[in-house]
Amino acid sequence: VQAGAMQWMVGNVTCTTSVKGVGDLFGKALRGAVTSESAIKPEYQGTGLLVLEPTYRYIITLDVADWGNSIVLDDGLFLACYSSAVAGNEGLFNLGIQGYGALCLESPCPEEELIEVTLDNDELKIDGNMALAWSGSLNFTVERSGKSLVGSAASGEGLVNVYRGTGKVLLAPTLY
């Protein structure tokens, strides 16, 4: 669960973290300082009921297996996951989830408005912050929109997010 998302729990439910020591805590705290998302995710186990804080965003549930058992999330969208889906380290600004099970995201728009693009050894270029999630199998880079720096600036596009390979990208219809 995202750190700070628990509102209350009842029953035989315990909370742990994946922190393995002082060095691990420092590394995760540093990573969390650069993003709006905590790098330390509480894990709840047991029998009972866990209630999370209310949100004004839209809750989207995904099956990690539908994303090749590896999905990468844009910063700040992770809410919770269960089963053997495990939060891993994809990079400094993005959270990777590997394994099997459900994943809950806090989306800026309803699920029916989201656009799912499937790539088959192809590339997708996006101008702006529209990608919510993408398959872990895709290669993600940030590049100039044109062949030259001057051409990119003249086009008004500048830098674009590029996703290459085979997999899926989940897009919001507008910048968020």
N, C-alpha and C positions, 0 to 999 in steps of 0.2 A: 504494500500500500504506500502511496506517496506520503512522505513524512508530514505529520500534522493533520492528516485527513481523518483520523479516527475521532468520532464524536462520543460514542459510548459503546460498551460491550457488556454482555451478561453471560454467565455460564462459566465453564471451565476453559477459558481462553487465555493463552499466554502470548506475550509479545517478546520477540527477539530481534536482533539486528545481525547483519552479515559482517560486522566489523571484527577483524581478526587481530587487532592490536593497535598500539599507538601510531605506528607508521601508516597502517591502513586507514585509521581514523583521520590522520592529517591529510593524506592523499585524497580521500573522499571529500573532506571538508574543503580543500582547495578547489577540487572540481566543481563542487556545489556553489562556491563563491563566484565562479565565472558564469554560471547559468542561473535561471530562475527556478531550477528544480533541484531538490536535495539529492545528493548522490548516495545518501544512506536511506534505505527503504526498510521500514519496520516489517517484520514477518509475523503473522498471527497464526497460531495453531490451537487446536482443541475442538471442543464441542460447545456450541453456544451461538450467540448472535453478535455480529459486529456491525455497527451502524457508522457510516461515514458522514462527514460534514456535508450540509447542503451546498449545492453549486448552482449558479445561473447559466452554466454552460451545458451543452448537450452531451449525454453519456453515450458513447459508441462502444459496442462490444465486438471484438474481432477474435477469430480462432487463429492462433499463431501457426497452426498446421497449414492453413490456407495461404500462408505467406512463405512457404518453404521452410517452416520451423525456425525462421529467423526474420525479425522485423525491426526496423530502426524508426524511432519516433523523433519528431521535431521537439525542440526544447519546451518543457512545461506542459506537455499533453498527457503524460502518464498519470493514471489514477490508481489502478490496481491490476494484479494478475493472479491467477491461481493455478493449481496443479503443478506440473513440472516446468511451466514457463518461468524462466529465471532472468532477472535483470542483469545484464552483463555490461561490459564497457565497449561501446562502439567508437567513441571519440570524446573530445573535450566538450562538445556542445550537444551531442545526440546520445540518446539512450538506446542500447540494443537489447532486445528480448529474444532469448533462444529457448527452444523446447516445444512442449505441447501444452495446450490448455487455453483458457480464455484470457483476454486482455481487455481492460476498460480504459478508454481514452476520454478526456474532456475536450470535446470538439467545439469550435466556434460556431458551427451551424448544424442543422439537423442531418441525420444520416442520409435521408433521401436526396439532399442537395449535393452530397459529396460526389466527386468524379473519380472513378477507378480506371487508371490507364495501365494496360498490360503491354510490356515490352518483350519482344522476342529477338534477342541479339540486336537491339536497336538503341536509340538514345532519345531522351526527352530533355528539352531545355525550358526552364521556367524563369521568368523575370519576376522576382519577388518571393515573398514568404507565403506560398500557397500549399506546399507539400506537407501533409500532416504525418505521413508514414510511408515507408518504402521497404521493399524486400531487402534483407541483409545480403542477398546475392548481387545486388546492384553496386556498381562503382559510382560513388558520389564525389563530384568536384565542383568548384566555383571557378568559372572562366569568363574571359571577355566575350561579349556577344558577337564581335566582329573579328576579323583577322588581325587588325591592328588596334592599338590603344586609341589612336585618333579616330579611326572608323567607329569603334565602339562608343566613344564619347559623342561623335556626330550623330549617331543613330538614336541617341537618347536612351538607349537600353543599358549601357555600361556593362555590369557583371550579371551573369545568369547562373542559376543552379543547374548542373548537368547530371543526369542519371543515365548510366550506360550498362548494357548487358541484358539479362533475361530475368524478369520479375515484374512486380507491380508497384505502382505509386498511387497513393490516395491523396487527392487534391481537394482543397476547399475552392468554391467557385470564385472567391474574391480574396484579396490580401487580408490577413488577420493580425 
